[in-house]
C-alpha cells in the first residue's frame, strides 16, 4: 500500500499510517546503507532539484546523498549564482526549472509556506527541507526513526524538547509528528523563546528545565540561535547556560538509558555540554546517519520508485 500524500510539506495533519510507512521504508533503506554497494536503482531516470535558499550542511548533503543512493540525478541550485540576484521571482524560477523537465524539488527557504506555494506553480513533487518558522518534516522523521531504533517503540515515550522553541521548525514538526505517533511531548525554554499561542501544537510547555525532563525517555536540545540575542530575548549567554544547558548533573538525574538528541549544529557548552554530546547516551551522529535513510524513503515513496 502506497503513501497517501503527493508532497511532503510538513507533519501537521499527516496520518499515523503515512508516518509509519515512511519510518518502515527508512528502516529498509538503512539496511541498504550498511551494504558494501550502497546504491539502488529505485529512482533511475528521475531528476531532483535541490532548491536551497538558505545555508545548510547536514540537510543539503543528506538529501543529495539520498538522491545519489537512489540513482536519481540531483541538480543543486545556488542562489548566489542564479537569476534570483537579478530580481527573478520564485514563481519564475520554478517555472523555468520545470520547463527543463524535472521530477522533484527539495526546497529550503526562510519564508514559511514556500513549499506549499511551489505546489501551486509546478506539477513536480515538492519536499520541504525547512521553511521559515514553520516545519522541517524530514528532521522529525529521522528523530523518530532514531528513537524507535534505540528504544524499540514510540508509543507512550516522553520527549522533552529544550531551547529556542519559538524559532524552531524542528520543534514544531516533532510536536505534531510525535504526538500523532502516541508520544508525550513537552516543550521547554525561556518564556521569551516560547510561542505565545502554542495551543495549535497540542503539547504542554514550561520554562522549568527540571520539570520538563522529569521522567523523560528522550531529551532533545535545540540550538540557541545566538543571532537573536540582540533582540533581548534573554539577558546573557551565561544566564541561558546556567538555566538551560543540559550537562552531566542533569543527565545523571535521569534513567540510565535516556537518549540525548540534537538536530545540529551544536553550541557546545551553551545548550549542551560536550561530555554529554559525546557520551554514551548521545545518538546525535546516529540521527545524521538516519537522515540519509529517511530522505531516501521520502523520495522513494513520493517519487514512485520501484525496487530493483
C-alpha positions in Angstrom: 0.0 0.0 0.0 1.4 3.4 -1.0 1.6 6.7 0.7 -1.5 8.8 0.6 0.2 12.2 0.2 1.6 13.7 -3.0 4.0 16.1 -1.4 5.8 16.3 2.0 5.1 19.9 3.2 5.0 19.1 6.9 3.8 16.6 9.5 0.9 18.6 10.7 -2.1 16.6 9.6 -0.1 13.6 8.3 -1.7 10.3 9.3 -0.1 7.8 11.6 -0.2 5.3 8.8 1.8 7.5 6.5 4.4 8.3 9.2 4.7 4.6 10.0 5.1 3.8 6.3 7.9 6.4 5.9 9.7 5.1 9.0 9.4 1.4 8.0 10.7 2.3 4.5 13.5 4.2 6.0 14.4 1.1 8.1 14.7 -0.9 4.8 16.9 1.8 3.3 19.1 1.9 6.4 19.8 -1.8 5.7 20.8 -0.8 2.2 23.3 1.7 3.6 25.1 -1.0 5.5 26.0 -2.9 2.3 29.3 -2.6 0.5 27.5 -1.3 -2.5 25.0 1.3 -1.2 23.4 2.3 -4.5 20.0 1.0 -5.7 18.2 1.8 -9.0 14.9 2.8 -7.5 14.8 6.4 -8.9 16.8 5.9 -12.0 15.8 8.4 -14.6 14.3 10.8 -12.1 15.7 14.4 -11.8 15.6 16.1 -8.4 16.4 19.8 -7.9 17.8 20.9 -4.6 16.4 24.4 -4.3 18.1 25.8 -1.2 17.6 29.5 -0.5 19.1 29.0 3.0 22.5 27.8 4.1 22.6 24.2 5.1 25.2 21.5 5.7 23.6 18.3 7.1 20.2 18.7 5.3 21.6 19.5 1.9 24.3 16.9 1.9 21.9 14.3 3.3 19.3 14.9 0.5 21.9 14.9 -2.2 23.5 11.7 -0.9 20.0 10.1 -0.7 19.3 11.1 -4.3 22.5 9.6 -5.5 22.0 6.4 -3.4 18.6 6.0 -5.2 20.3 6.5 -8.7 18.4 9.8 -9.3 20.1 12.8 -11.0 20.4 15.6 -8.4 20.8 19.2 -9.5 21.9 21.8 -6.9 20.5 25.3 -7.2 22.8 28.1 -5.9 21.1 31.4 -5.1 24.4 33.3 -5.3 24.9 32.2 -8.9 21.3 32.4 -10.1 19.0 34.9 -11.7 17.5 35.5 -8.2 20.2 38.1 -7.9 18.8 39.7 -11.0 15.4 40.1 -9.5 13.8 36.9 -10.8 10.7 35.8 -8.7 10.4 32.5 -7.1 7.5 31.6 -9.4 9.5 32.4 -12.5 12.5 30.4 -11.1 10.4 27.3 -10.6 8.6 27.6 -13.9 11.8 27.8 -15.8 13.3 24.9 -13.9 10.2 22.9 -14.5 10.5 23.6 -18.3 13.7 21.6 -18.2 11.6 18.5 -17.3 12.4 17.8 -13.7 10.5 15.4 -11.4 11.0 16.5 -7.8 12.0 19.6 -5.9 13.6 19.7 -2.4 13.2 23.2 -1.1 14.6 25.1 1.8 13.6 28.7 2.3 13.5 31.4 5.0 9.8 32.1 4.4 7.1 29.8 5.8 4.7 28.5 3.2 7.1 28.4 0.2 6.8 24.6 -0.3 3.0 24.9 -0.5 3.4 27.9 -2.9 5.5 25.8 -5.2 2.8 23.1 -5.4 0.6 25.8 -6.9 3.2 26.6 -9.6 4.5 23.2 -10.7 3.5 19.6 -11.3 6.8 18.4 -9.7 6.7 16.6 -6.3 7.7 19.1 -3.5 9.6 18.0 -0.4 10.0 20.6 2.4 13.6 20.7 3.7 12.7 23.5 6.1 10.5 26.6 5.6 10.9 29.6 7.9 9.5 29.2 11.3 7.0 26.5 10.0 8.3 22.9 9.7 11.2 20.6 9.0 9.4 17.3 8.5 12.3 15.1 7.5 14.3 16.1 10.6 11.3 15.0 12.8 11.1 11.7 10.8 14.8 10.9 11.4 14.4 11.8 15.0 11.5 9.4 15.4 13.4 6.7 13.4 16.4 7.1 15.8 14.2 6.8 18.9 12.4 3.7 17.5 15.7 2.1 16.7 17.2 2.7 20.2 14.1 2.2 22.4 12.1 -0.2 20.3 8.9 1.9 20.2 7.4 5.4 20.0 4.0 4.9 21.7 4.0 6.2 25.3 7.5 7.6 25.4 8.1 11.0 26.9 10.3 13.5 24.9 11.5 16.8 26.4 12.4 19.4 23.7 14.5 22.2 25.2 15.7 25.5 23.9 14.6 28.2 21.4 11.2 26.8 20.7 9.8 30.0 19.2 12.3 30.0 16.2 12.4 26.2 15.9 10.7 24.5 12.9 12.2 21.2 14.3 10.2 21.6 17.5 7.0 22.2 15.5 7.4 19.2 13.3 8.4 16.9 16.2 5.5 18.2 18.3 3.0 17.3 15.6 4.6 14.1 14.3 5.5 12.6 17.7 2.0 13.4 19.1 0.5 11.6 16.2 2.6 8.6 17.0 1.4 8.5 20.6 4.4 10.1 22.2 4.2 12.5 25.1 6.0 15.8 24.1 6.8 18.7 26.4 8.5 21.9 25.1 10.7 23.9 27.4 12.7 27.2 27.1 12.9 30.7 28.4 9.5 32.4 28.5 10.6 34.9 25.8 11.6 31.9 23.5 8.2 30.1 23.8 5.5 30.8 21.3 2.6 32.8 22.8 -0.1 30.9 21.0 1.0 27.3 21.4 -2.4 25.6 21.6 -2.2 24.6 18.0 0.9 22.5 18.8 -1.2 20.4 21.2 1.5 19.8 23.7 2.4 21.4 27.1 5.1 24.0 27.6 7.1 25.1 30.6 10.1 27.3 31.4 11.4 24.9 34.1 14.0 22.5 32.7 13.8 20.1 35.6 10.1 19.9 35.2 10.4 19.2 31.5 13.0 16.4 31.8 11.3 14.7 34.8 10.5 11.1 33.6 11.8 11.8 30.1 12.9 8.9 27.9 14.4 11.4 25.4 15.9 14.8 25.9 16.3 16.8 22.7 18.3 20.0 22.9 17.8 22.7 20.3 20.4 25.2 19.1 20.3 28.5 20.8 20.1 31.0 18.0 22.6 33.5 19.3 21.9 35.9 16.5 18.6 36.5 18.3 20.3 37.8 21.4 20.4 41.3 20.0 16.6 41.4 20.2 16.8 41.0 24.0 15.1 37.5 24.1 17.3 36.6 27.0 19.8 38.7 29.2 23.1 36.9 28.7 24.6 33.7 27.3 25.8 32.9 30.8 22.3 33.1 32.3 20.9 30.9 29.5 23.7 28.3 30.1 23.1 28.3 33.8 19.4 27.6 33.4 19.1 25.5 30.2 22.4 23.8 29.4 22.0 20.0 29.6 25.0 18.8 31.5 26.2 15.6 33.3 24.5 16.6 36.5 21.1 16.8 34.7 21.9 13.6 32.8 22.6 11.6 35.9 19.2 12.6 37.4 17.5 10.6 34.6 17.2 6.9 33.8 20.4 5.2 32.6 19.1 4.6 29.1 17.8 8.1 28.4 18.6 9.3 24.8 20.2 12.7 24.2 19.5 14.3 20.8 20.3 17.5 18.9 19.4 18.4 15.3 22.7 20.3 15.0 24.8 22.4 14.7 25.6 22.4 18.5 26.6 25.3 20.5 28.8 23.3 22.9 28.8 24.4 26.4 25.7 26.6 25.9 22.7 24.3 25.3 24.6 21.0 25.6 27.8 20.1 27.5 30.5 18.5 25.4 30.8 15.4 27.7 27.1 14.8 27.2 27.1 15.4 23.4 29.9 12.9 23.1 28.8 10.5 25.8 27.2 7.1 25.7 23.6 8.5 25.9 24.1 10.7 22.8 22.6 9.5 19.5 23.4 12.7 17.6 25.6 11.1 15.0 23.0 8.3 14.6 20.5 11.0 13.8 22.7 12.2 10.9 23.2 8.6 9.6 19.4 8.1 9.7 18.8 11.3 7.9 20.0 9.7 4.7 17.8 6.7 5.1 14.7 8.8 5.9 15.3 11.1 2.9 15.7 8.1 0.7 12.4 6.8 1.9 10.6 10.1 1.4 12.0 10.5 -2.1 11.2 6.9 -3.0 7.6 6.9 -1.7 6.8 10.3 -3.3 8.8 9.7 -6.5 7.1 6.5 -7.4 10.3 4.4 -7.3 10.3 0.7 -7.8 12.5 -1.8 -6.0 15.1 -3.4 -8.2 
